Amino acid sequence: MTITTLSSRQFNQDASKAKKAAMAGPVFITDRGRPAHVLLTFDEYKKLTGGHTKIADLLAMPGIEDIELEIPKMHDLARSAEFF
């Protein structure tokens, strides 16, 4: 794994260079010489986060509006709580 460090200015001037470098490992982006951001490939990000997908992300997927959602009616009514 190769770690690349770029200043914010370098990143802004050549984002494609940063994206290519991220294929080999994380890219640290600095502000005034201090690490401020890290650029990773999406696959590396998924590995770090465990690959869990949030429901909001799934609902925002393109084409989701074409999927039918059938919610079954609930037949169990709420009951009052029993305290002992």
N, CA, C and O atoms as a CHARMM CRD file, in Angstrom:
* protein
*
  336
    1    1 MET  N      0.83400  -1.16700   0.00000 PROA 1      0.00000
    2    1 MET  CA     0.00000   0.00000   0.00000 PROA 1      0.00000
    3    1 MET  C      0.88400   1.23800   0.00000 PROA 1      0.00000
    4    1 MET  O      1.80200   1.35700   0.81200 PROA 1      0.00000
    5    2 THR  N      0.60400   2.14600  -0.90600 PROA 2      0.00000
    6    2 THR  CA     1.35500   3.38700  -1.01600 PROA 2      0.00000
    7    2 THR  C      0.52500   4.52800  -0.43300 PROA 2      0.00000
    8    2 THR  O     -0.64900   4.67500  -0.77100 PROA 2      0.00000
    9    3 ILE  N      1.12000   5.32700   0.43300 PROA 3      0.00000
   10    3 ILE  CA     0.43700   6.49000   0.98400 PROA 3      0.00000
   11    3 ILE  C      0.96800   7.72400   0.26800 PROA 3      0.00000
   12    3 ILE  O      2.17600   7.94700   0.18600 PROA 3      0.00000
   13    4 THR  N      0.03400   8.52000  -0.25000 PROA 4      0.00000
   14    4 THR  CA     0.38900   9.73600  -0.97600 PROA 4      0.00000
   15    4 THR  C     -0.10100  10.93600  -0.18000 PROA 4      0.00000
   16    4 THR  O     -1.18900  10.90100   0.39500 PROA 4      0.00000
   17    5 THR  N      0.68900  11.98600  -0.14500 PROA 5      0.00000
   18    5 THR  CA     0.28500  13.22800   0.52000 PROA 5      0.00000
   19    5 THR  C      0.28000  14.35000  -0.49900 PROA 5      0.00000
   20    5 THR  O      1.25600  14.56900  -1.21700 PROA 5      0.00000
   21    6 LEU  N     -0.84800  15.06100  -0.54600 PROA 6      0.00000
   22    6 LEU  CA    -0.99300  16.20300  -1.44700 PROA 6      0.00000
   23    6 LEU  C     -1.49700  17.40200  -0.65700 PROA 6      0.00000
   24    6 LEU  O     -2.28600  17.25000   0.27500 PROA 6      0.00000
   25    7 SER  N     -1.04600  18.57700  -1.02500 PROA 7      0.00000
   26    7 SER  CA    -1.60300  19.78000  -0.42200 PROA 7      0.00000
   27    7 SER  C     -2.98500  20.02900  -1.03800 PROA 7      0.00000
   28    7 SER  O     -3.30700  19.47800  -2.09100 PROA 7      0.00000
   29    8 SER  N     -3.78200  20.84300  -0.38900 PROA 8      0.00000
   30    8 SER  CA    -5.09500  21.18000  -0.93900 PROA 8      0.00000
   31    8 SER  C     -4.95500  21.80200  -2.31800 PROA 8      0.00000
   32    8 SER  O     -5.76400  21.54600  -3.21000 PROA 8      0.00000
   33    9 ARG  N     -3.93200  22.61400  -2.48400 PROA 9      0.00000
   34    9 ARG  CA    -3.70000  23.27100  -3.77000 PROA 9      0.00000
   35    9 ARG  C     -3.40000  22.23600  -4.86100 PROA 9      0.00000
   36    9 ARG  O     -3.95100  22.30600  -5.95900 PROA 9      0.00000
   37   10 GLN  N     -2.52000  21.27400  -4.54900 PROA 10     0.00000
   38   10 GLN  CA    -2.20100  20.21700  -5.51700 PROA 10     0.00000
   39   10 GLN  C     -3.44700  19.40200  -5.85900 PROA 10     0.00000
   40   10 GLN  O     -3.67500  19.05900  -7.02000 PROA 10     0.00000
   41   11 PHE  N     -4.25400  19.09400  -4.83400 PROA 11     0.00000
   42   11 PHE  CA    -5.47200  18.32900  -5.06300 PROA 11     0.00000
   43   11 PHE  C     -6.42700  19.09600  -5.98000 PROA 11     0.00000
   44   11 PHE  O     -6.99600  18.52100  -6.90800 PROA 11     0.00000
   45   12 ASN  N     -6.60100  20.38700  -5.71800 PROA 12     0.00000
   46   12 ASN  CA    -7.50400  21.20100  -6.53700 PROA 12     0.00000
   47   12 ASN  C     -7.01400  21.33500  -7.98100 PROA 12     0.00000
   48   12 ASN  O     -7.82100  21.40000  -8.90800 PROA 12     0.00000
   49   13 GLN  N     -5.70900  21.37700  -8.16900 PROA 13     0.00000
   50   13 GLN  CA    -5.15400  21.55000  -9.50500 PROA 13     0.00000
   51   13 GLN  C     -5.13900  20.26000 -10.31000 PROA 13     0.00000
   52   13 GLN  O     -5.16100  20.30500 -11.54000 PROA 13     0.00000
   53   14 ASP  N     -5.10000  19.10200  -9.63700 PROA 14     0.00000
   54   14 ASP  CA    -5.01500  17.83500 -10.36700 PROA 14     0.00000
   55   14 ASP  C     -5.74700  16.72000  -9.60900 PROA 14     0.00000
   56   14 ASP  O     -5.12500  15.81500  -9.05100 PROA 14     0.00000
   57   15 ALA  N     -7.07600  16.80800  -9.60500 PROA 15     0.00000
   58   15 ALA  CA    -7.88200  15.80900  -8.90000 PROA 15     0.00000
   59   15 ALA  C     -7.72100  14.42500  -9.51200 PROA 15     0.00000
   60   15 ALA  O     -7.78800  13.42500  -8.79800 PROA 15     0.00000
   61   16 SER  N     -7.50800  14.35200 -10.82900 PROA 16     0.00000
   62   16 SER  CA    -7.35300  13.03600 -11.46100 PROA 16     0.00000
   63   16 SER  C     -6.07700  12.34200 -10.97100 PROA 16     0.00000
   64   16 SER  O     -6.05000  11.11700 -10.85100 PROA 16     0.00000
   65   17 LYS  N     -5.03500  13.10500 -10.69100 PROA 17     0.00000
   66   17 LYS  CA    -3.80600  12.52800 -10.13000 PROA 17     0.00000
   67   17 LYS  C     -4.10200  11.92600  -8.75800 PROA 17     0.00000
   68   17 LYS  O     -3.61400  10.84300  -8.43500 PROA 17     0.00000
   69   18 ALA  N     -4.90200  12.62600  -7.95200 PROA 18     0.00000
   70   18 ALA  CA    -5.26100  12.12900  -6.62300 PROA 18     0.00000
   71   18 ALA  C     -6.09200  10.85300  -6.72900 PROA 18     0.00000
   72   18 ALA  O     -5.88800   9.91300  -5.96200 PROA 18     0.00000
   73   19 LYS  N     -7.02500  10.82000  -7.67600 PROA 19     0.00000
   74   19 LYS  CA    -7.85200   9.61700  -7.84800 PROA 19     0.00000
   75   19 LYS  C     -7.00100   8.42800  -8.27700 PROA 19     0.00000
   76   19 LYS  O     -7.22000   7.31100  -7.80900 PROA 19     0.00000
   77   20 LYS  N     -6.04400   8.65200  -9.15200 PROA 20     0.00000
   78   20 LYS  CA    -5.15000   7.56500  -9.57700 PROA 20     0.00000
   79   20 LYS  C     -4.29300   7.08300  -8.42000 PROA 20     0.00000
   80   20 LYS  O     -4.07100   5.88300  -8.26100 PROA 20     0.00000
   81   21 ALA  N     -3.81100   8.02300  -7.60900 PROA 21     0.00000
   82   21 ALA  CA    -2.98800   7.65600  -6.46100 PROA 21     0.00000
   83   21 ALA  C     -3.80500   6.86200  -5.44200 PROA 21     0.00000
   84   21 ALA  O     -3.25900   5.99000  -4.76600 PROA 21     0.00000
   85   22 ALA  N     -5.09900   7.15000  -5.32000 PROA 22     0.00000
   86   22 ALA  CA    -5.95700   6.44300  -4.36400 PROA 22     0.00000
   87   22 ALA  C     -6.12700   4.97400  -4.73300 PROA 22     0.00000
   88   22 ALA  O     -6.47600   4.15900  -3.87900 PROA 22     0.00000
   89   23 MET  N     -5.88700   4.63100  -5.99000 PROA 23     0.00000
   90   23 MET  CA    -5.96400   3.23200  -6.40200 PROA 23     0.00000
   91   23 MET  C     -4.85400   2.41100  -5.75000 PROA 23     0.00000
   92   23 MET  O     -5.00200   1.20100  -5.57400 PROA 23     0.00000
   93   24 ALA  N     -3.73900   3.05700  -5.39000 PROA 24     0.00000
   94   24 ALA  CA    -2.60400   2.36800  -4.77900 PROA 24     0.00000
   95   24 ALA  C     -2.62000   2.45800  -3.25800 PROA 24     0.00000
   96   24 ALA  O     -1.89400   1.72400  -2.58700 PROA 24     0.00000
   97   25 GLY  N     -3.44500   3.35400  -2.70500 PROA 25     0.00000
   98   25 GLY  CA    -3.50000   3.51300  -1.25900 PROA 25     0.00000
   99   25 GLY  C     -4.10700   4.84900  -0.89500 PROA 25     0.00000
  100   25 GLY  O     -4.47000   5.62000  -1.78200 PROA 25     0.00000
  101   26 PRO  N     -4.22600   5.13800   0.37600 PROA 26     0.00000
  102   26 PRO  CA    -4.86500   6.38800   0.80000 PROA 26     0.00000
  103   26 PRO  C     -4.07800   7.62100   0.37200 PROA 26     0.00000
  104   26 PRO  O     -2.85000   7.60700   0.28300 PROA 26     0.00000
  105   27 VAL  N     -4.82800   8.68700   0.11000 PROA 27     0.00000
  106   27 VAL  CA    -4.22800   9.97100  -0.25100 PROA 27     0.00000
  107   27 VAL  C     -4.56900  10.95300   0.86000 PROA 27     0.00000
  108   27 VAL  O     -5.74000  11.25000   1.09700 PROA 27     0.00000
  109   28 PHE  N     -3.54300  11.45500   1.54000 PROA 28     0.00000
  110   28 PHE  CA    -3.74400  12.45200   2.58400 PROA 28     0.00000
  111   28 PHE  C     -3.72000  13.82200   1.93000 PROA 28     0.00000
  112   28 PHE  O     -2.79700  14.15000   1.18500 PROA 28     0.00000
  113   29 ILE  N     -4.73900  14.61300   2.21300 PROA 29     0.00000
  114   29 ILE  CA    -4.82200  15.96600   1.66900 PROA 29     0.00000
  115   29 ILE  C     -4.63000  16.91800   2.84200 PROA 29     0.00000
  116   29 ILE  O     -5.35000  16.85600   3.83800 PROA 29     0.00000
  117   30 THR  N     -3.65100  17.79200   2.70500 PROA 30     0.00000
  118   30 THR  CA    -3.29100  18.66700   3.81700 PROA 30     0.00000
  119   30 THR  C     -3.79700  20.08900   3.61300 PROA 30     0.00000
  120   30 THR  O     -3.92500  20.56500   2.48400 PROA 30     0.00000
  121   31 ASP  N     -4.08000  20.75100   4.71700 PROA 31     0.00000
  122   31 ASP  CA    -4.37000  22.18300   4.75200 PROA 31     0.00000
  123   31 ASP  C     -3.32200  22.81400   5.63600 PROA 31     0.00000
  124   31 ASP  O     -3.23000  22.50200   6.82300 PROA 31     0.00000
  125   32 ARG  N     -2.53000  23.70400   5.06000 PROA 32     0.00000
  126   32 ARG  CA    -1.45000  24.37500   5.79400 PROA 32     0.00000
  127   32 ARG  C     -0.49900  23.38800   6.44900 PROA 32     0.00000
  128   32 ARG  O     -0.03700  23.59500   7.57100 PROA 32     0.00000
  129   33 GLY  N     -0.21300  22.30200   5.72200 PROA 33     0.00000
  130   33 GLY  CA     0.76000  21.32300   6.18600 PROA 33     0.00000
  131   33 GLY  C      0.22400  20.27600   7.15300 PROA 33     0.00000
  132   33 GLY  O      0.95800  19.36900   7.54600 PROA 33     0.00000
  133   34 ARG  N     -1.03600  20.38400   7.54000 PROA 34     0.00000
  134   34 ARG  CA    -1.61300  19.42500   8.48400 PROA 34     0.00000
  135   34 ARG  C     -2.64600  18.55500   7.76900 PROA 34     0.00000
  136   34 ARG  O     -3.45600  19.07500   7.00100 PROA 34     0.00000
  137   35 PRO  N     -2.63300  17.24300   8.00400 PROA 35     0.00000
  138   35 PRO  CA    -3.62200  16.36800   7.35800 PROA 35     0.00000
  139   35 PRO  C     -5.04500  16.81800   7.69300 PROA 35     0.00000
  140   35 PRO  O     -5.38700  17.03100   8.85600 PROA 35     0.00000
  141   36 ALA  N     -5.86900  16.95800   6.64300 PROA 36     0.00000
  142   36 ALA  CA    -7.23900  17.42200   6.83700 PROA 36     0.00000
  143   36 ALA  C     -8.26700  16.43400   6.28200 PROA 36     0.00000
  144   36 ALA  O     -9.37000  16.31700   6.81600 PROA 36     0.00000
  145   37 HSD  N     -7.90400  15.72500   5.21200 PROA 37     0.00000
  146   37 HSD  CA    -8.82800  14.80400   4.55600 PROA 37     0.00000
  147   37 HSD  C     -8.06300  13.58100   4.07200 PROA 37     0.00000
  148   37 HSD  O     -6.84200  13.60900   3.91600 PROA 37     0.00000
  149   38 VAL  N     -8.81100  12.50600   3.83800 PROA 38     0.00000
  150   38 VAL  CA    -8.22800  11.29500   3.27200 PROA 38     0.00000
  151   38 VAL  C     -9.10200  10.86500   2.10500 PROA 38     0.00000
  152   38 VAL  O    -10.32200  10.77500   2.23800 PROA 38     0.00000
  153   39 LEU  N     -8.48400  10.60000   0.96700 PROA 39     0.00000
  154   39 LEU  CA    -9.18900  10.12000  -0.21500 PROA 39     0.00000
  155   39 LEU  C     -8.93500   8.62400  -0.34800 PROA 39     0.00000
  156   39 LEU  O     -7.79000   8.17300  -0.36100 PROA 39     0.00000
  157   40 LEU  N    -10.02900   7.85700  -0.44700 PROA 40     0.00000
  158   40 LEU  CA    -9.95000   6.40400  -0.60700 PROA 40     0.00000
  159   40 LEU  C    -10.81400   5.98300  -1.78000 PROA 40     0.00000
  160   40 LEU  O    -11.72400   6.70800  -2.18100 PROA 40     0.00000
  161   41 THR  N    -10.52800   4.80500  -2.33200 PROA 41     0.00000
  162   41 THR  CA   -11.45300   4.24500  -3.30900 PROA 41     0.00000
  163   41 THR  C    -12.69800   3.80400  -2.54800 PROA 41     0.00000
  164   41 THR  O    -12.64200   3.59100  -1.33700 PROA 41     0.00000
  165   42 PHE  N    -13.81400   3.66700  -3.24600 PROA 42     0.00000
  166   42 PHE  CA   -15.04500   3.26700  -2.59800 PROA 42     0.00000
  167   42 PHE  C    -14.92700   1.86600  -2.00800 PROA 42     0.00000
  168   42 PHE  O    -15.46400   1.59600  -0.93300 PROA 42     0.00000
  169   43 ASP  N    -14.22600   0.97500  -2.70700 PROA 43     0.00000
  170   43 ASP  CA   -14.03600  -0.38200  -2.19200 PROA 43     0.00000
  171   43 ASP  C    -13.27000  -0.37000  -0.86300 PROA 43     0.00000
  172   43 ASP  O    -13.61500  -1.11000   0.05800 PROA 43     0.00000
  173   44 GLU  N    -12.24200   0.46000  -0.76500 PROA 44     0.00000
  174   44 GLU  CA   -11.48900   0.56800   0.49300 PROA 44     0.00000
  175   44 GLU  C    -12.36200   1.15400   1.59500 PROA 44     0.00000
  176   44 GLU  O    -12.28800   0.72600   2.74700 PROA 44     0.00000
  177   45 TYR  N    -13.17700   2.12000   1.24300 PROA 45     0.00000
  178   45 TYR  CA   -14.09200   2.71200   2.21800 PROA 45     0.00000
  179   45 TYR  C    -15.05800   1.65400   2.74700 PROA 45     0.00000
  180   45 TYR  O    -15.30800   1.58500   3.95000 PROA 45     0.00000
  181   46 LYS  N    -15.60500   0.82400   1.84200 PROA 46     0.00000
  182   46 LYS  CA   -16.52700  -0.23100   2.26400 PROA 46     0.00000
  183   46 LYS  C    -15.84000  -1.21800   3.19900 PROA 46     0.00000
  184   46 LYS  O    -16.44600  -1.68500   4.16300 PROA 46     0.00000
  185   47 LYS  N    -14.57100  -1.54100   2.91700 PROA 47     0.00000
  186   47 LYS  CA   -13.82800  -2.44300   3.80800 PROA 47     0.00000
  187   47 LYS  C    -13.69900  -1.84200   5.20900 PROA 47     0.00000
  188   47 LYS  O    -13.85900  -2.54000   6.21000 PROA 47     0.00000
  189   48 LEU  N    -13.40900  -0.55100   5.26700 PROA 48     0.00000
  190   48 LEU  CA   -13.24000   0.11500   6.55900 PROA 48     0.00000
  191   48 LEU  C    -14.54000   0.19900   7.35100 PROA 48     0.00000
  192   48 LEU  O    -14.54200   0.07000   8.57500 PROA 48     0.00000
  193   49 THR  N    -15.63800   0.41400   6.64500 PROA 49     0.00000
  194   49 THR  CA   -16.92000   0.58900   7.33200 PROA 49     0.00000
  195   49 THR  C    -17.66600  -0.72300   7.49500 PROA 49     0.00000
  196   49 THR  O    -18.75800  -0.73800   8.06200 PROA 49     0.00000
  197   50 GLY  N    -17.11400  -1.81100   7.01900 PROA 50     0.00000
  198   50 GLY  CA   -17.77800  -3.09300   7.14600 PROA 50     0.00000
  199   50 GLY  C    -18.81100  -3.34100   6.06700 PROA 50     0.00000
  200   50 GLY  O    -19.53000  -4.33800   6.11600 PROA 50     0.00000
  201   51 GLY  N    -18.89500  -2.44900   5.09300 PROA 51     0.00000
  202   51 GLY  CA   -19.80000  -2.65200   3.97100 PROA 51     0.00000
  203   51 GLY  C    -21.26800  -2.47200   4.30200 PROA 51     0.00000
  204   51 GLY  O    -22.12500  -2.82300   3.49200 PROA 51     0.00000
  205   52 HSD  N    -21.58000  -1.93000   5.48000 PROA 52     0.00000
  206   52 HSD  CA   -22.97300  -1.73800   5.85200 PROA 52     0.00000
  207   52 HSD  C    -23.58000  -0.59400   5.04000 PROA 52     0.00000
  208   52 HSD  O    -22.98100   0.47000   4.88900 PROA 52     0.00000
  209   53 THR  N    -24.76200  -0.83900   4.53200 PROA 53     0.00000
  210   53 THR  CA   -25.46000   0.17000   3.75600 PROA 53     0.00000
  211   53 THR  C    -26.61300   0.72100   4.57600 PROA 53     0.00000
  212   53 THR  O    -27.35700  -0.03500   5.20000 PROA 53     0.00000
  213   54 LYS  N    -26.75800   2.02200   4.57600 PROA 54     0.00000
  214   54 LYS  CA   -27.83800   2.65700   5.31600 PROA 54     0.00000
  215   54 LYS  C    -29.10600   2.64000   4.46200 PROA 54     0.00000
  216   54 LYS  O    -29.03100   2.69600   3.23400 PROA 54     0.00000
  217   55 ILE  N    -30.25700   2.56300   5.10500 PROA 55     0.00000
  218   55 ILE  CA   -31.52400   2.53800   4.38800 PROA 55     0.00000
  219   55 ILE  C    -31.69300   3.79700   3.54600 PROA 55     0.00000
  220   55 ILE  O    -32.25500   3.73700   2.45200 PROA 55     0.00000
  221   56 ALA  N    -31.21600   4.93000   4.04100 PROA 56     0.00000
  222   56 ALA  CA   -31.33900   6.17800   3.28400 PROA 56     0.00000
  223   56 ALA  C    -30.56000   6.09000   1.97400 PROA 56     0.00000
  224   56 ALA  O    -31.00900   6.61000   0.95300 PROA 56     0.00000
  225   57 ASP  N    -29.39700   5.43500   1.99500 PROA 57     0.00000
  226   57 ASP  CA   -28.61500   5.26700   0.76900 PROA 57     0.00000
  227   57 ASP  C    -29.34300   4.36600  -0.22000 PROA 57     0.00000
  228   57 ASP  O    -29.33100   4.62100  -1.42500 PROA 57     0.00000
  229   58 LEU  N    -29.97000   3.32300   0.28500 PROA 58     0.00000
  230   58 LEU  CA   -30.71100   2.42100  -0.59000 PROA 58     0.00000
  231   58 LEU  C    -31.91600   3.11400  -1.21600 PROA 58     0.00000
  232   58 LEU  O    -32.22300   2.89900  -2.38800 PROA 58     0.00000
  233   59 LEU  N    -32.59200   3.94000  -0.43500 PROA 59     0.00000
  234   59 LEU  CA   -33.76700   4.64500  -0.95000 PROA 59     0.00000
  235   59 LEU  C    -33.39100   5.70500  -1.97500 PROA 59     0.00000
  236   59 LEU  O    -34.23300   6.10300  -2.78100 PROA 59     0.00000
  237   60 ALA  N    -32.15300   6.16900  -1.96100 PROA 60     0.00000
  238   60 ALA  CA   -31.70500   7.19500  -2.89300 PROA 60     0.00000
  239   60 ALA  C    -31.14500   6.61000  -4.18400 PROA 60     0.00000
  240   60 ALA  O    -30.72400   7.35600  -5.06800 PROA 60     0.00000
  241   61 MET  N    -31.13400   5.27800  -4.30500 PROA 61     0.00000
  242   61 MET  CA   -30.56700   4.64000  -5.49300 PROA 61     0.00000
  243   61 MET  C    -31.38700   4.96300  -6.73400 PROA 61     0.00000
  244   61 MET  O    -32.61400   5.03000  -6.65500 PROA 61     0.00000
  245   62 PRO  N    -30.73600   5.16600  -7.88500 PROA 62     0.00000
  246   62 PRO  CA   -31.47200   5.40300  -9.12700 PROA 62     0.00000
  247   62 PRO  C    -32.34100   4.20400  -9.47100 PROA 62     0.00000
  248   62 PRO  O    -31.91600   3.06000  -9.30600 PROA 62     0.00000
  249   63 GLY  N    -33.55300   4.45800  -9.94700 PROA 63     0.00000
  250   63 GLY  CA   -34.45600   3.39600 -10.35100 PROA 63     0.00000
  251   63 GLY  C    -35.28400   2.83300  -9.21800 PROA 63     0.00000
  252   63 GLY  O    -36.12300   1.96000  -9.44500 PROA 63     0.00000
  253   64 ILE  N    -35.06800   3.31300  -7.99600 PROA 64     0.00000
  254   64 ILE  CA   -35.78900   2.78000  -6.84300 PROA 64     0.00000
  255   64 ILE  C    -37.28200   3.07200  -6.95100 PROA 64     0.00000
  256   64 ILE  O    -38.10500   2.34100  -6.39900 PROA 64     0.00000
  257   65 GLU  N    -37.62800   4.14600  -7.66600 PROA 65     0.00000
  258   65 GLU  CA   -39.04300   4.50800  -7.77300 PROA 65     0.00000
  259   65 GLU  C    -39.85300   3.47800  -8.56400 PROA 65     0.00000
  260   65 GLU  O    -41.08300   3.48500  -8.49700 PROA 65     0.00000
  261   66 ASP  N    -39.19000   2.60000  -9.30500 PROA 66     0.00000
  262   66 ASP  CA   -39.88300   1.57800 -10.09200 PROA 66     0.00000
  263   66 ASP  C    -40.17200   0.29900  -9.29800 PROA 66     0.00000
  264   66 ASP  O    -40.84700  -0.60100  -9.79800 PROA 66     0.00000
  265   67 ILE  N    -39.67000   0.21900  -8.08100 PROA 67     0.00000
  266   67 ILE  CA   -39.85800  -0.98600  -7.26700 PROA 67     0.00000
  267   67 ILE  C    -41.15600  -0.86900  -6.48000 PROA 67     0.00000
  268   67 ILE  O    -41.40900   0.13800  -5.81900 PROA 67     0.00000
  269   68 GLU  N    -41.97200  -1.91000  -6.56000 PROA 68     0.00000
  270   68 GLU  CA   -43.23900  -1.94600  -5.83100 PROA 68     0.00000
  271   68 GLU  C    -42.96900  -2.34100  -4.37700 PROA 68     0.00000
  272   68 GLU  O    -42.19400  -3.25900  -4.10700 PROA 68     0.00000
  273   69 LEU  N    -43.59800  -1.65600  -3.47200 PROA 69     0.00000
  274   69 LEU  CA   -43.45800  -1.96600  -2.05500 PROA 69     0.00000
  275   69 LEU  C    -44.83500  -2.30700  -1.50200 PROA 69     0.00000
  276   69 LEU  O    -45.72400  -1.45800  -1.46200 PROA 69     0.00000
  277   70 GLU  N    -45.00200  -3.53400  -1.08400 PROA 70     0.00000
  278   70 GLU  CA   -46.26800  -3.96700  -0.50200 PROA 70     0.00000
  279   70 GLU  C    -46.06700  -4.16700   0.99700 PROA 70     0.00000
  280   70 GLU  O    -45.25900  -4.98900   1.42900 PROA 70     0.00000
  281   71 ILE  N    -46.80500  -3.41000   1.76300 PROA 71     0.00000
  282   71 ILE  CA   -46.71500  -3.50800   3.21200 PROA 71     0.00000
  283   71 ILE  C    -47.96100  -4.25300   3.69800 PROA 71     0.00000
  284   71 ILE  O    -49.07900  -3.77000   3.51600 PROA 71     0.00000
  285   72 PRO  N    -47.77800  -5.42200   4.31400 PROA 72     0.00000
  286   72 PRO  CA   -48.94000  -6.18500   4.77800 PROA 72     0.00000
  287   72 PRO  C    -49.62800  -5.47300   5.94600 PROA 72     0.00000
  288   72 PRO  O    -48.98300  -4.80800   6.75700 PROA 72     0.00000
  289   73 LYS  N    -50.96000  -5.63300   6.01000 PROA 73     0.00000
  290   73 LYS  CA   -51.71600  -5.04300   7.11100 PROA 73     0.00000
  291   73 LYS  C    -51.42800  -5.81400   8.38900 PROA 73     0.00000
  292   73 LYS  O    -51.28800  -7.03700   8.37300 PROA 73     0.00000
  293   74 MET  N    -51.34400  -5.10300   9.46500 PROA 74     0.00000
  294   74 MET  CA   -51.11900  -5.72000  10.76400 PROA 74     0.00000
  295   74 MET  C    -52.47000  -6.09800  11.36200 PROA 74     0.00000
  296   74 MET  O    -53.38300  -5.27400  11.41700 PROA 74     0.00000
  297   75 HSD  N    -52.59100  -7.33500  11.80400 PROA 75     0.00000
  298   75 HSD  CA   -53.83300  -7.79800  12.39800 PROA 75     0.00000
  299   75 HSD  C    -53.75100  -7.80700  13.91700 PROA 75     0.00000
  300   75 HSD  O    -54.77400  -7.89000  14.59600 PROA 75     0.00000
  301   76 ASP  N    -52.54800  -7.72400  14.44700 PROA 76     0.00000
  302   76 ASP  CA   -52.38700  -7.69300  15.90800 PROA 76     0.00000
  303   76 ASP  C    -52.56700  -6.25500  16.36800 PROA 76     0.00000
  304   76 ASP  O    -51.85100  -5.35500  15.93000 PROA 76     0.00000
  305   77 LEU  N    -53.52000  -6.05400  17.24700 PROA 77     0.00000
  306   77 LEU  CA   -53.73800  -4.72000  17.78000 PROA 77     0.00000
  307   77 LEU  C    -52.89300  -4.53300  19.02900 PROA 77     0.00000
  308   77 LEU  O    -52.53300  -5.49400  19.70800 PROA 77     0.00000
  309   78 ALA  N    -52.59500  -3.30700  19.30900 PROA 78     0.00000
  310   78 ALA  CA   -51.80500  -3.00200  20.49800 PROA 78     0.00000
  311   78 ALA  C    -52.61200  -3.35400  21.75200 PROA 78     0.00000
  312   78 ALA  O    -53.82900  -3.17200  21.79100 PROA 78     0.00000
  313   79 ARG  N    -51.92300  -3.85400  22.76200 PROA 79     0.00000
  314   79 ARG  CA   -52.55900  -4.19600  24.03000 PROA 79     0.00000
  315   79 ARG  C    -51.98300  -3.30600  25.11700 PROA 79     0.00000
  316   79 ARG  O    -50.86500  -2.80400  25.00300 PROA 79     0.00000
  317   80 SER  N    -52.74700  -3.12200  26.15000 PROA 80     0.00000
  318   80 SER  CA   -52.23700  -2.31400  27.25900 PROA 80     0.00000
  319   80 SER  C    -51.16100  -3.11800  28.00200 PROA 80     0.00000
  320   80 SER  O    -51.17700  -4.34900  28.00400 PROA 80     0.00000
  321   81 ALA  N    -50.26200  -2.42200  28.60600 PROA 81     0.00000
  322   81 ALA  CA   -49.15600  -3.05000  29.32700 PROA 81     0.00000
  323   81 ALA  C    -49.64700  -3.65400  30.64000 PROA 81     0.00000
  324   81 ALA  O    -50.54700  -3.11400  31.28400 PROA 81     0.00000
  325   82 GLU  N    -49.05600  -4.76200  31.02300 PROA 82     0.00000
  326   82 GLU  CA   -49.38700  -5.39100  32.29700 PROA 82     0.00000
  327   82 GLU  C    -48.19300  -5.18700  33.23500 PROA 82     0.00000
  328   82 GLU  O    -47.07400  -5.61100  32.94600 PROA 82     0.00000
  329   83 PHE  N    -48.46200  -4.53000  34.36000 PROA 83     0.00000
  330   83 PHE  CA   -47.41300  -4.28400  35.34700 PROA 83     0.00000
  331   83 PHE  C    -47.62700  -5.21100  36.52700 PROA 83     0.00000
  332   83 PHE  O    -48.74700  -5.31800  37.02500 PROA 83     0.00000
  333   84 PHE  N    -46.60400  -5.86800  36.97600 PROA 84     0.00000
  334   84 PHE  CA   -46.72200  -6.81200  38.09500 PROA 84     0.00000
  335   84 PHE  C    -46.12400  -6.22800  39.32400 PROA 84     0.00000
  336   84 PHE  O    -46.12400  -6.86900  40.37500 PROA 84     0.00000
